[in-house]
Amino acid sequence: MQCSGVQLAAGRAEGTERMIPHYFLYEEAASEVEPSFLHIEPIPVRSGRHNWTIRTHTHPDHHQILVISKGGGAIEVEGASWAVAPPALIIIPALTIHAIRFKPGTDGYVITVAPPFLRSALDGDADLVDAFRLPARFLPQQIGRDIDLVGLFASLEHEFVWSAPGRRTAIKAYLQLLAVAVRRLQEQERVRPISSAREADTVIRFRELVERHFREHASLDFYARRLGVTTARLNACCRLTTGKSSLALINDRLLTEAKRNLLYSDMTVNEIGAALGYADPGYFNRFFSRNVGLSPGRFRDRLLSDMTRAAG
């Protein structure tokens, strides 16, 4: 098995970590992918030879977008389990921990795309770019019959393997159509005013700051001052763009990291709380329980038990 040289590990002693491989394509080294471009292939090409099971891993610098036209299965995304049935569309952003168990004979396509190329293909449209920032699943009842996603992926794959004049332009055009389809599906799910590019950019920069500082439990004023806005304006941008408050986005990031460590490390609950900036273990337990509905220990036991049963 070959993977890129970066692995995510969080454990107490050598030999006790659950290592999460970072791939560009599943079980392929970085040199085998155009990191500034895109790769697309039918699902059976890779999944079929791995017994229809893609084990837990992440892609450090690439988003993945899947369309399932036949079969289905289950996808584990950051500790959550998603059942999928065709036609289904799955968005897996870069660095999202995920695993997939397809039903034998599943068909469809998977796109692996570098965010810089996607941003360029979408002409920097923040609203469309932001459509790929969070994990998402769209099922038949959401997709309906008006969007031919499978045909769109097939056309993109045809351009990818066919070295014809205008190939790159055609690929960008199909990516634009795909992004518009994703954005409209998202809008269908949450009817709300469409944020402006400026508001979306504020939220993007806010999330980048949160990524660097969420363990420090910095105040909202800390973030607002660095973004050059008031806390009220920051909160309004977040609500308009994501449907959540700025504090909720910070809490989401803390919870995601807590879940990752509970599932993929041997750290104790108290150690995880300390690593996330909670000096008081009781406060971390209350924060997690209030937002998840389970204590950290019960969450770990339940998810590891579910994963063991699924593997068996």
C-alpha positions as CSV (number, residue, x, y, z in Angstrom):
1,M,0.0,0.0,0.0
2,Q,1.4,3.4,-1.0
3,C,0.2,6.7,0.2
4,S,1.5,10.3,0.5
5,G,4.0,11.0,3.2
6,V,1.5,12.8,5.5
7,Q,-0.6,10.9,8.0
8,L,-2.9,12.1,10.7
9,A,-2.2,10.6,14.1
10,A,-3.4,11.4,17.6
11,G,-2.3,9.0,20.3
12,R,-0.5,8.7,23.6
13,A,2.3,6.3,22.7
14,E,4.1,4.9,19.7
15,G,2.1,2.0,18.3
16,T,-1.2,3.0,19.9
17,E,-2.3,5.5,17.2
18,R,-5.0,4.9,14.6
19,M,-3.2,6.2,11.6
20,I,-5.5,7.8,9.0
21,P,-3.8,7.7,5.5
22,H,-3.9,10.8,3.4
23,Y,-4.3,9.9,-0.3
24,F,-4.7,11.8,-3.6
25,L,-6.5,8.9,-5.2
26,Y,-7.3,5.9,-2.9
27,E,-4.1,4.0,-2.3
28,E,-2.1,6.0,-4.8
29,A,0.8,8.3,-4.2
30,A,0.7,12.0,-4.9
31,S,2.9,11.8,-7.9
32,E,0.2,9.8,-9.8
33,V,-2.3,12.7,-9.8
34,E,-2.2,16.1,-11.4
35,P,-2.5,18.1,-8.1
36,S,-3.5,21.3,-9.8
37,F,-6.1,19.7,-12.0
38,L,-8.7,17.0,-11.8
39,H,-9.3,13.2,-12.1
40,I,-12.5,11.4,-12.8
41,E,-13.2,7.7,-13.2
42,P,-16.0,5.2,-12.9
43,I,-16.6,3.9,-9.4
44,P,-16.0,0.2,-10.3
45,V,-12.4,1.0,-11.5
46,R,-11.1,1.5,-8.0
47,S,-13.8,0.1,-5.7
48,G,-14.2,-3.1,-7.5
49,R,-10.6,-4.2,-7.0
50,H,-10.8,-3.3,-3.3
51,N,-13.8,-5.6,-2.7
52,W,-16.2,-2.6,-2.9
53,T,-14.7,-1.2,0.4
54,I,-12.8,2.0,0.7
55,R,-11.3,2.1,4.1
56,T,-11.0,5.2,6.3
57,H,-8.8,7.9,4.8
58,T,-8.6,11.6,3.8
59,H,-7.5,13.6,0.7
60,P,-5.3,16.5,1.9
61,D,-5.6,18.8,-1.1
62,H,-8.6,17.5,-3.1
63,H,-12.3,17.5,-2.9
64,Q,-14.2,14.4,-4.0
65,I,-17.6,14.5,-5.7
66,L,-19.4,11.2,-6.3
67,V,-22.5,10.3,-8.3
68,I,-24.1,6.9,-7.8
69,S,-26.2,5.6,-10.7
70,K,-26.6,2.0,-9.6
71,G,-26.2,0.0,-6.4
72,G,-25.5,2.2,-3.4
73,G,-24.1,1.4,0.0
74,A,-23.0,3.4,3.1
75,I,-20.6,6.2,3.6
76,E,-18.9,7.1,7.0
77,V,-18.2,10.8,7.1
78,E,-16.6,12.3,10.2
79,G,-18.3,9.7,12.4
80,A,-21.7,9.9,10.7
81,S,-23.1,7.1,8.7
82,W,-25.0,7.9,5.4
83,A,-27.0,5.4,3.5
84,V,-27.0,6.1,-0.2
85,A,-29.3,4.9,-3.0
86,P,-29.2,5.8,-6.7
87,P,-29.3,8.4,-8.0
88,A,-27.2,10.0,-5.3
89,L,-24.7,12.8,-5.2
90,I,-22.0,13.0,-2.4
91,I,-19.7,15.9,-1.6
92,I,-16.5,15.1,0.4
93,P,-14.4,18.2,0.9
94,A,-10.6,18.1,1.3
95,L,-9.4,16.7,4.7
96,T,-12.8,15.1,5.5
97,I,-12.3,11.7,7.1
98,H,-14.4,9.1,5.3
99,A,-14.9,5.5,4.4
100,I,-17.2,3.8,1.9
101,R,-18.8,0.4,1.7
102,F,-20.4,0.0,-1.7
103,K,-22.9,-2.7,-2.7
104,P,-21.2,-5.1,-5.2
105,G,-21.8,-3.9,-8.7
106,T,-22.3,-0.3,-7.7
107,D,-21.8,2.1,-10.7
108,G,-21.3,5.9,-11.1
109,Y,-18.4,8.3,-11.2
110,V,-16.0,9.9,-8.7
111,I,-14.3,13.3,-9.3
112,T,-11.2,14.2,-7.4
113,V,-10.4,17.9,-7.9
114,A,-7.9,20.4,-6.4
115,P,-9.7,23.4,-4.8
116,P,-7.5,25.9,-6.7
117,F,-8.5,24.4,-10.1
118,L,-12.2,24.3,-9.0
119,R,-12.0,27.9,-7.9
120,S,-10.5,28.9,-11.3
121,A,-13.0,26.8,-13.2
122,L,-15.8,28.6,-11.4
123,D,-14.3,32.0,-12.2
124,G,-13.9,32.7,-8.4
125,D,-17.7,32.7,-7.9
126,A,-17.7,32.5,-4.0
127,D,-21.3,31.2,-3.9
128,L,-20.4,28.3,-6.2
129,V,-17.0,27.6,-4.6
130,D,-18.6,27.5,-1.1
131,A,-21.0,24.8,-2.3
132,F,-18.1,22.3,-1.9
133,R,-16.9,23.3,1.5
134,L,-19.0,21.0,3.6
135,P,-19.8,17.3,3.3
136,A,-23.2,16.8,1.7
137,R,-25.5,14.0,0.5
138,F,-28.3,14.4,-2.0
139,L,-30.7,11.4,-2.5
140,P,-33.3,10.6,-5.2
141,Q,-36.2,12.5,-3.6
142,Q,-34.0,15.7,-3.5
143,I,-32.4,15.3,-7.0
144,G,-35.7,14.6,-8.8
145,R,-35.9,14.0,-12.5
146,D,-34.9,17.5,-13.8
147,I,-31.2,17.2,-13.2
148,D,-29.2,14.6,-15.3
149,L,-26.2,14.3,-12.9
150,V,-25.1,11.0,-14.3
151,G,-25.1,12.3,-17.8
152,L,-23.1,15.4,-16.7
153,F,-20.5,13.2,-15.0
154,A,-20.3,10.9,-18.0
155,S,-19.7,13.9,-20.3
156,L,-17.0,15.2,-18.0
157,E,-15.3,11.8,-17.9
158,H,-15.5,11.6,-21.8
159,E,-13.6,15.0,-22.0
160,F,-11.1,13.9,-19.3
161,V,-10.0,10.7,-21.2
162,W,-10.4,12.2,-24.7
163,S,-7.5,14.5,-25.7
164,A,-9.3,16.7,-28.1
165,P,-9.0,20.5,-28.8
166,G,-10.6,22.6,-26.1
167,R,-10.5,19.7,-23.6
168,R,-9.6,22.0,-20.6
169,T,-12.3,24.5,-21.5
170,A,-14.9,21.8,-21.8
171,I,-14.0,20.3,-18.5
172,K,-14.3,23.7,-16.8
173,A,-17.7,24.2,-18.5
174,Y,-19.0,20.8,-17.1
175,L,-17.6,21.7,-13.7
176,Q,-19.5,25.0,-13.8
177,L,-22.7,23.1,-14.6
178,L,-22.1,20.6,-11.8
179,A,-21.4,23.5,-9.3
180,V,-24.7,25.2,-10.3
181,A,-26.6,21.9,-9.9
182,V,-25.0,21.4,-6.4
183,R,-25.8,25.0,-5.4
184,R,-29.4,24.7,-6.5
185,L,-29.8,21.4,-4.6
186,Q,-28.5,23.1,-1.5
187,E,-30.8,26.0,-2.0
188,Q,-33.7,23.6,-2.3
189,E,-32.8,22.2,1.1
190,R,-32.6,25.5,2.8
191,V,-34.6,28.3,1.3
192,R,-32.8,31.5,2.3
193,P,-31.5,34.7,0.7
194,I,-28.5,34.1,-1.4
195,S,-25.5,35.8,0.1
196,S,-23.3,38.2,-1.8
197,A,-19.8,37.4,-2.8
198,R,-18.5,39.9,-0.2
199,E,-20.5,38.1,2.6
200,A,-19.4,34.7,1.4
201,D,-15.8,35.9,1.3
202,T,-16.1,37.1,4.9
203,V,-17.3,33.7,6.0
204,I,-14.5,31.9,4.1
205,R,-11.9,34.1,5.8
206,F,-13.6,33.6,9.1
207,R,-13.5,29.8,8.7
208,E,-9.8,30.0,7.8
209,L,-9.2,31.9,11.1
210,V,-11.3,29.4,13.0
211,E,-9.2,26.6,11.6
212,R,-6.0,28.3,13.0
213,H,-7.5,29.4,16.4
214,F,-10.4,27.2,17.4
215,R,-8.3,25.4,20.1
216,E,-7.6,28.8,21.7
217,H,-11.3,29.6,22.4
218,A,-10.8,33.1,21.1
219,S,-13.7,35.5,21.4
220,L,-15.9,36.6,18.6
221,D,-14.5,40.0,19.0
222,F,-11.0,38.5,18.3
223,Y,-12.2,37.2,14.9
224,A,-14.3,40.2,14.0
225,R,-11.3,42.6,14.6
226,R,-9.1,40.5,12.3
227,L,-11.7,40.5,9.6
228,G,-12.4,44.2,9.9
229,V,-16.1,43.9,10.8
230,T,-18.2,44.1,13.8
231,T,-19.3,41.0,15.7
232,A,-22.9,41.7,14.6
233,R,-21.9,42.0,11.0
234,L,-19.8,38.7,11.2
235,N,-22.8,36.9,12.7
236,A,-25.1,38.3,10.0
237,C,-22.7,37.1,7.3
238,C,-22.5,33.6,8.8
239,R,-26.3,33.3,9.2
240,L,-26.9,34.5,5.6
241,T,-24.3,32.3,4.0
242,T,-24.5,29.1,6.1
243,G,-27.7,29.4,8.1
244,K,-25.7,29.2,11.3
245,S,-24.4,31.8,13.8
246,S,-20.6,32.5,14.0
247,L,-20.5,30.9,17.4
248,A,-22.2,27.8,16.0
249,L,-19.6,27.5,13.3
250,I,-16.8,27.6,15.9
251,N,-18.6,25.0,18.0
252,D,-19.0,22.8,14.9
253,R,-15.3,22.9,14.3
254,L,-14.6,22.0,17.9
255,L,-17.1,19.1,17.8
256,T,-15.6,17.8,14.5
257,E,-12.1,17.7,16.0
258,A,-13.5,16.1,19.2
259,K,-15.3,13.4,17.2
260,R,-12.2,12.7,15.1
261,N,-10.0,12.2,18.2
262,L,-12.7,10.0,19.9
263,L,-13.0,7.8,16.8
264,Y,-9.4,7.7,15.5
265,S,-7.1,8.1,18.6
266,D,-6.5,6.3,21.9
267,M,-6.4,9.6,23.8
268,T,-8.6,9.7,26.9
269,V,-11.7,11.9,27.0
270,N,-9.8,14.3,29.4
271,E,-6.8,14.4,27.1
272,I,-9.0,15.2,24.1
273,G,-10.6,18.0,26.1
274,A,-7.2,19.4,27.1
275,A,-6.0,19.2,23.5
276,L,-9.0,21.3,22.5
277,G,-8.3,23.9,25.1
278,Y,-10.6,22.8,27.9
279,A,-8.8,23.1,31.2
280,D,-11.9,21.7,33.0
281,P,-12.7,18.2,31.8
282,G,-16.3,18.6,33.2
283,Y,-16.8,21.6,30.9
284,F,-15.7,19.7,27.8
285,N,-18.0,16.8,28.8
286,R,-21.0,19.2,29.2
287,F,-20.2,21.0,25.9
288,F,-20.0,17.8,24.0
289,S,-23.1,16.2,25.6
290,R,-25.2,19.3,25.1
291,N,-24.4,19.5,21.4
292,V,-24.2,15.8,20.5
293,G,-26.8,14.3,22.9
294,L,-24.2,11.7,24.2
295,S,-21.3,12.0,26.5
296,P,-17.9,11.8,24.8
297,G,-17.3,8.3,26.3
298,R,-20.7,7.0,25.2
299,F,-20.3,8.5,21.7
300,R,-16.9,6.7,21.3
301,D,-18.3,3.4,22.5
302,R,-21.4,3.6,20.3
303,L,-19.5,4.6,17.1
304,L,-16.7,2.1,17.5
305,S,-19.3,-0.6,18.2
306,D,-21.2,0.4,15.0
307,M,-18.0,0.4,12.9
308,T,-16.9,-3.0,14.3
309,R,-20.3,-4.5,13.3
310,A,-20.1,-2.9,9.8
311,A,-16.6,-4.3,9.3
312,G,-17.8,-7.8,10.3
